[in-house]
């Protein structure tokens, strides 16, 4: 069995295109304690800045 060199405790992730699909896994990973950066633009960016994820 192969083991990943990356520990699941130290994941740093970037999600591009945070809309209805990208926002969900990004939020779940952040809630699980991982460092997550979300990239959005246009109406999705405005909605995130105004209302949050």
Backbone as JSON Lines, residues from 0, in Angstrom:
{"i":0,"aa":"X","n":[0.84,-1.18,0.0],"ca":[0.0,0.0,0.0],"c":[0.89,1.24,0.0]}
{"i":1,"aa":"X","n":[0.6,2.2,-0.87],"ca":[1.35,3.44,-0.94],"c":[0.84,4.44,0.09]}
{"i":2,"aa":"X","n":[1.75,5.17,0.66],"ca":[1.37,6.2,1.63],"c":[1.76,7.56,1.08]}
{"i":3,"aa":"X","n":[0.93,8.53,1.29],"ca":[1.2,9.89,0.82],"c":[2.3,10.52,1.65]}
{"i":4,"aa":"X","n":[3.14,11.32,0.99],"ca":[4.2,12.04,1.7],"c":[3.65,13.24,2.45]}
{"i":5,"aa":"X","n":[2.43,13.64,2.13],"ca":[1.82,14.8,2.76],"c":[0.92,14.34,3.89]}
{"i":6,"aa":"X","n":[1.15,14.9,5.05],"ca":[0.3,14.59,6.19],"c":[-1.03,15.29,6.04]}
{"i":7,"aa":"X","n":[-2.11,14.59,6.29],"ca":[-3.43,15.21,6.18],"c":[-3.64,16.3,7.23]}
{"i":8,"aa":"X","n":[-2.79,16.34,8.24],"ca":[-2.92,17.36,9.27],"c":[-2.36,18.7,8.81]}
{"i":9,"aa":"X","n":[-1.57,18.74,7.75],"ca":[-0.9,19.98,7.38],"c":[-1.23,20.44,5.96]}
{"i":10,"aa":"X","n":[-2.39,20.12,5.47],"ca":[-2.75,20.52,4.11],"c":[-2.96,22.03,4.01]}
{"i":11,"aa":"X","n":[-2.42,22.6,2.95],"ca":[-2.66,24.0,2.6],"c":[-3.23,23.96,1.19]}
{"i":12,"aa":"X","n":[-4.46,24.46,1.03],"ca":[-5.16,24.32,-0.23],"c":[-5.62,25.66,-0.78]}
{"i":13,"aa":"X","n":[-5.73,25.71,-2.09],"ca":[-6.28,26.88,-2.75],"c":[-7.37,26.39,-3.7]}
{"i":14,"aa":"X","n":[-8.56,26.95,-3.58],"ca":[-9.68,26.57,-4.43],"c":[-9.96,27.73,-5.38]}
{"i":15,"aa":"X","n":[-9.8,27.49,-6.67],"ca":[-10.09,28.49,-7.69],"c":[-11.52,28.31,-8.17]}
{"i":16,"aa":"X","n":[-12.21,29.41,-8.39],"ca":[-13.57,29.32,-8.9],"c":[-14.55,28.96,-7.8]}
{"i":17,"aa":"X","n":[-14.58,29.79,-6.76],"ca":[-15.44,29.49,-5.62],"c":[-16.85,29.98,-5.92]}
{"i":18,"aa":"X","n":[-17.64,29.07,-6.41],"ca":[-19.07,29.32,-6.63],"c":[-19.84,28.27,-5.85]}
{"i":19,"aa":"X","n":[-20.9,27.81,-6.41],"ca":[-21.72,26.8,-5.75],"c":[-21.01,25.47,-5.58]}
{"i":20,"aa":"X","n":[-20.11,25.15,-6.48],"ca":[-19.42,23.87,-6.4],"c":[-18.1,23.99,-5.64]}
{"i":21,"aa":"X","n":[-17.27,24.97,-5.97],"ca":[-15.97,25.11,-5.31],"c":[-16.06,25.54,-3.86]}
{"i":22,"aa":"X","n":[-17.11,26.28,-3.52],"ca":[-17.25,26.76,-2.15],"c":[-17.55,25.67,-1.15]}
{"i":23,"aa":"X","n":[-18.28,24.65,-1.57],"ca":[-18.67,23.59,-0.64],"c":[-17.47,22.79,-0.14]}
{"i":24,"aa":"X","n":[-16.64,22.22,-1.03],"ca":[-15.47,21.5,-0.51],"c":[-14.48,22.42,0.2]}
{"i":25,"aa":"X","n":[-14.37,23.67,-0.26],"ca":[-13.49,24.61,0.43],"c":[-13.92,24.84,1.86]}
{"i":26,"aa":"X","n":[-15.2,25.02,2.06],"ca":[-15.73,25.23,3.4],"c":[-15.57,23.99,4.27]}
{"i":27,"aa":"X","n":[-15.81,22.82,3.7],"ca":[-15.68,21.57,4.47],"c":[-14.24,21.34,4.91]}
{"i":28,"aa":"X","n":[-13.3,21.61,4.0],"ca":[-11.88,21.44,4.34],"c":[-11.44,22.45,5.39]}
{"i":29,"aa":"X","n":[-11.91,23.69,5.29],"ca":[-11.57,24.71,6.29],"c":[-12.16,24.32,7.64]}
{"i":30,"aa":"X","n":[-13.39,23.84,7.63],"ca":[-14.05,23.43,8.87],"c":[-13.31,22.26,9.52]}
{"i":31,"aa":"X","n":[-12.67,21.43,8.7],"ca":[-11.91,20.29,9.21],"c":[-10.55,20.7,9.75]}
{"i":32,"aa":"X","n":[-10.21,21.99,9.62],"ca":[-8.97,22.48,10.22],"c":[-7.83,22.72,9.25]}
{"i":33,"aa":"X","n":[-8.07,22.57,7.95],"ca":[-7.02,22.8,6.97],"c":[-6.96,24.28,6.6]}
{"i":34,"aa":"X","n":[-5.79,24.72,6.15],"ca":[-5.62,26.1,5.69],"c":[-6.12,26.18,4.25]}
{"i":35,"aa":"X","n":[-7.19,26.93,4.02],"ca":[-7.82,27.0,2.7],"c":[-7.91,28.45,2.25]}
{"i":36,"aa":"X","n":[-7.5,28.7,1.02],"ca":[-7.62,30.02,0.41],"c":[-8.59,29.9,-0.76]}
{"i":37,"aa":"X","n":[-9.57,30.78,-0.8],"ca":[-10.59,30.73,-1.84],"c":[-10.38,31.86,-2.84]}
{"i":38,"aa":"X","n":[-10.45,31.55,-4.13],"ca":[-10.27,32.53,-5.18],"c":[-11.61,32.69,-5.92]}
{"i":39,"aa":"X","n":[-12.11,33.91,-5.95],"ca":[-13.37,34.19,-6.63],"c":[-13.28,35.54,-7.33]}
{"i":40,"aa":"X","n":[-14.18,35.78,-8.25],"ca":[-14.24,37.08,-8.93],"c":[-15.69,37.38,-9.31]}
{"i":41,"aa":"X","n":[-15.92,38.59,-9.72],"ca":[-17.25,38.98,-10.18],"c":[-18.3,38.91,-9.1]}
{"i":42,"aa":"X","n":[-19.48,38.43,-9.5],"ca":[-20.62,38.36,-8.57],"c":[-20.35,37.43,-7.39]}
{"i":43,"aa":"X","n":[-19.61,36.35,-7.62],"ca":[-19.31,35.44,-6.52],"c":[-18.41,36.11,-5.48]}
{"i":44,"aa":"X","n":[-17.45,36.89,-5.93],"ca":[-16.58,37.61,-5.0],"c":[-17.38,38.61,-4.19]}
{"i":45,"aa":"X","n":[-18.25,39.35,-4.85],"ca":[-19.09,40.32,-4.15],"c":[-19.97,39.65,-3.11]}
{"i":46,"aa":"X","n":[-20.56,38.52,-3.47],"ca":[-21.42,37.79,-2.53],"c":[-20.61,37.28,-1.34]}
{"i":47,"aa":"X","n":[-19.41,36.78,-1.59],"ca":[-18.57,36.3,-0.49],"c":[-18.17,37.44,0.44]}
{"i":48,"aa":"X","n":[-17.84,38.58,-0.14],"ca":[-17.43,39.73,0.69],"c":[-18.61,40.26,1.5]}
{"i":49,"aa":"X","n":[-19.78,40.22,0.93],"ca":[-20.97,40.76,1.58],"c":[-21.56,39.79,2.6]}
{"i":50,"aa":"X","n":[-21.76,38.56,2.19],"ca":[-22.51,37.58,3.0],"c":[-21.65,36.47,3.58]}
{"i":51,"aa":"X","n":[-20.4,36.36,3.17],"ca":[-19.57,35.24,3.61],"c":[-19.89,33.98,2.83]}
{"i":52,"aa":"X","n":[-19.21,32.92,3.18],"ca":[-19.39,31.67,2.45],"c":[-20.64,30.97,2.93]}
